Amino acid sequence: MAASREAPLLETLTGSPARARLLRLLLREPQLAFAVRDAAERIGMPPPLIRREAETLEKLGLLQGGKRGHRLRVAATFPFAAELRTLAIQSFPISRQELVRILARAGKLRLVLASGVFLNLPRTRVDLFVVANRLSERKLEAAVRRIEQIVGAEIRWAGMDTREFSYRFRMFDRFVRDILTEPGERVVENVKL
């Protein structure tokens, strides 16, 4: 897992961020099929690029429907689909540095907790918890939308200004305490707990 700390494993293996994002999207929900345009929109890539990547994956036997106008889905006959799905879901889907870089637009980060979709933990309150000085909720919302495109999944998130977080922590706020005690990874930790 040490290699995935520096760069997302799936991107490194495929050699293409677009291909890795497409795979992650399709492998997370293999029962679904996506139109090229829908897939491109969900992962933040241009449709022609997604079409090319889908055609490449179709030639490998991994996808069906890569040709123009067809819906994309994981090929049921691909012999390593289950293993590839495990790799796509269990590896951290974005580098920690990229996650921090994107979130830093929302304010001066004090605490970033990644859980849920980032660590393949299905039952957590949030996937991403952000505490920052001068937190801009509008910028945080935009950052989360960008991260969702990279991850290929909807992210449950919460953000708080540092003062609000400190107050709620001191008051033994259940929501804050639950988030801090759930399994997860502290990507940034610059607050006293």
C-alpha positions as CSV (number, residue, x, y, z in Angstrom):
1,M,0.0,0.0,0.0
2,A,3.0,2.3,0.3
3,A,3.1,2.9,-3.4
4,S,-0.5,4.1,-3.4
5,R,0.4,6.8,-0.9
6,E,2.4,8.7,-3.5
7,A,0.2,8.2,-6.6
8,P,-3.2,6.4,-7.0
9,L,-2.5,2.8,-7.8
10,L,-5.0,2.4,-10.5
11,E,-3.7,5.5,-12.4
12,T,-0.1,4.2,-12.1
13,L,-1.0,0.7,-13.4
14,T,-3.2,1.9,-16.3
15,G,-0.9,4.8,-17.2
16,S,-3.9,7.0,-17.9
17,P,-5.9,9.1,-15.4
18,A,-8.9,9.0,-17.8
19,R,-8.8,5.2,-18.1
20,A,-8.4,4.8,-14.4
21,R,-11.3,7.1,-13.6
22,L,-13.5,5.3,-16.2
23,L,-12.6,1.9,-14.7
24,R,-13.2,3.1,-11.2
25,L,-16.7,4.5,-12.2
26,L,-17.7,1.3,-14.0
27,L,-16.2,-1.1,-11.5
28,R,-17.8,0.5,-8.4
29,E,-21.3,-0.4,-9.8
30,P,-20.7,-3.1,-12.5
31,Q,-24.5,-3.7,-12.8
32,L,-24.9,-0.2,-14.3
33,A,-24.3,0.9,-17.8
34,F,-23.3,4.5,-18.7
35,A,-23.6,6.5,-21.9
36,V,-20.2,7.9,-22.9
37,R,-21.5,11.4,-22.3
38,D,-22.8,10.6,-18.8
39,A,-19.6,8.8,-17.9
40,A,-17.5,11.7,-19.1
41,E,-19.6,14.2,-17.1
42,R,-19.4,12.1,-13.9
43,I,-15.6,11.8,-14.1
44,G,-14.9,15.3,-15.5
45,M,-13.3,14.2,-18.8
46,P,-14.2,15.1,-22.4
47,P,-16.4,12.6,-24.2
48,P,-14.0,12.0,-27.1
49,L,-11.3,11.0,-24.6
50,I,-13.7,8.6,-22.7
51,R,-14.8,7.1,-26.0
52,R,-11.1,6.4,-27.0
53,E,-10.4,4.9,-23.6
54,A,-13.6,2.8,-23.7
55,E,-12.6,1.4,-27.1
56,T,-9.2,0.5,-25.8
57,L,-10.7,-1.3,-22.8
58,E,-13.2,-3.0,-25.1
59,K,-10.4,-4.4,-27.2
60,L,-8.9,-5.8,-24.0
61,G,-12.2,-7.5,-23.3
62,L,-12.8,-5.6,-20.1
63,L,-15.7,-3.5,-21.4
64,Q,-18.6,-3.9,-23.7
65,G,-20.3,-1.0,-25.5
66,G,-17.2,1.1,-26.3
67,K,-18.4,1.8,-29.8
68,R,-20.2,5.1,-30.6
69,G,-23.7,5.3,-29.2
70,H,-23.5,2.2,-26.9
71,R,-23.7,2.2,-23.2
72,L,-20.5,1.3,-21.3
73,R,-20.4,-1.5,-18.8
74,V,-18.0,-4.0,-17.4
75,A,-17.9,-7.2,-19.6
76,A,-19.4,-10.1,-17.7
77,T,-16.9,-12.4,-19.5
78,F,-13.7,-10.6,-18.4
79,P,-11.9,-13.2,-16.3
80,F,-10.3,-10.7,-13.9
81,A,-13.2,-8.3,-13.4
82,A,-13.6,-9.3,-9.7
83,E,-9.9,-8.8,-9.0
84,L,-9.8,-5.5,-10.9
85,R,-12.9,-4.3,-9.0
86,T,-11.2,-5.1,-5.7
87,L,-8.1,-3.2,-6.8
88,A,-10.2,-0.2,-7.9
89,I,-12.3,0.0,-4.8
90,Q,-9.7,-0.9,-2.1
91,S,-6.9,1.4,-3.3
92,F,-7.0,5.0,-2.2
93,P,-8.5,6.6,-5.3
94,I,-6.6,10.0,-5.2
95,S,-3.1,10.9,-4.0
96,R,-3.1,12.5,-0.6
97,Q,-1.2,15.4,-2.0
98,E,-3.9,16.0,-4.7
99,L,-6.7,15.7,-2.2
100,V,-5.0,18.3,0.0
101,R,-4.2,20.6,-3.0
102,I,-7.9,20.6,-4.1
103,L,-9.3,21.1,-0.6
104,A,-6.9,23.9,0.2
105,R,-8.9,26.2,-2.0
106,A,-11.6,26.2,0.6
107,G,-9.5,27.6,3.4
108,K,-6.4,26.9,5.6
109,L,-6.7,23.2,6.3
110,R,-6.5,22.1,9.9
111,L,-8.0,18.6,9.8
112,V,-8.9,16.4,6.9
113,L,-10.3,12.9,7.6
114,A,-10.8,10.4,4.8
115,S,-13.1,7.4,5.4
116,G,-15.9,5.6,3.6
117,V,-15.4,5.6,-0.1
118,F,-11.7,6.4,0.2
119,L,-11.0,3.4,2.4
120,N,-13.7,1.0,1.2
121,L,-15.6,1.4,4.5
122,P,-19.4,1.2,3.7
123,R,-20.9,2.4,7.0
124,T,-19.3,5.7,8.0
125,R,-21.1,9.0,8.7
126,V,-19.1,10.8,6.1
127,D,-16.4,10.0,3.5
128,L,-14.6,13.3,4.0
129,F,-14.5,15.6,7.0
130,V,-12.7,19.0,6.6
131,V,-11.9,21.6,9.2
132,A,-10.3,24.8,8.0
133,N,-9.6,28.4,9.1
134,R,-11.7,30.8,7.1
135,L,-13.6,27.9,5.5
136,S,-15.6,28.9,2.4
137,E,-18.5,26.4,2.1
138,R,-19.0,27.4,-1.6
139,K,-15.3,26.6,-2.4
140,L,-15.4,23.4,-0.3
141,E,-18.5,22.3,-2.2
142,A,-16.8,22.9,-5.5
143,A,-13.7,21.1,-4.3
144,V,-15.8,18.1,-3.3
145,R,-17.4,18.0,-6.7
146,R,-13.9,17.9,-8.3
147,I,-12.8,15.1,-6.0
148,E,-16.0,13.2,-6.9
149,Q,-15.0,13.3,-10.5
150,I,-11.6,11.9,-9.7
151,V,-12.9,9.2,-7.4
152,G,-15.9,8.3,-9.6
153,A,-18.3,8.2,-6.7
154,E,-20.6,10.5,-4.7
155,I,-18.9,11.7,-1.5
156,R,-20.7,12.3,1.7
157,W,-18.9,15.2,3.4
158,A,-19.0,17.7,6.2
159,G,-16.9,20.9,6.7
160,M,-16.5,23.2,9.6
161,D,-14.6,26.3,10.4
162,T,-11.9,25.7,13.0
163,R,-13.7,27.8,15.7
164,E,-17.0,25.9,15.3
165,F,-15.1,22.5,15.3
166,S,-13.2,23.5,18.5
167,Y,-16.4,24.6,20.2
168,R,-18.3,21.4,19.2
169,F,-15.3,19.3,20.3
170,R,-15.2,20.9,23.7
171,M,-18.9,20.5,24.1
172,F,-18.6,16.7,23.3
173,D,-20.8,17.1,20.2
174,R,-21.9,13.7,19.2
175,F,-21.5,14.2,15.5
176,V,-17.9,15.4,15.9
177,R,-17.0,12.7,18.4
178,D,-18.5,10.0,16.1
179,I,-16.5,11.2,13.1
180,L,-13.3,11.3,15.1
181,T,-13.8,7.8,16.5
182,E,-14.8,6.1,13.3
183,P,-12.2,4.3,11.2
184,G,-10.5,6.6,8.8
185,E,-7.2,8.2,7.8
186,R,-6.1,11.6,9.0
187,V,-4.7,13.1,5.8
188,V,-4.1,16.5,7.5
189,E,-4.0,17.0,11.3
190,N,-3.1,20.4,12.6
191,V,-5.5,20.7,15.4
192,K,-5.2,19.8,19.1
193,L,-7.6,17.1,20.1
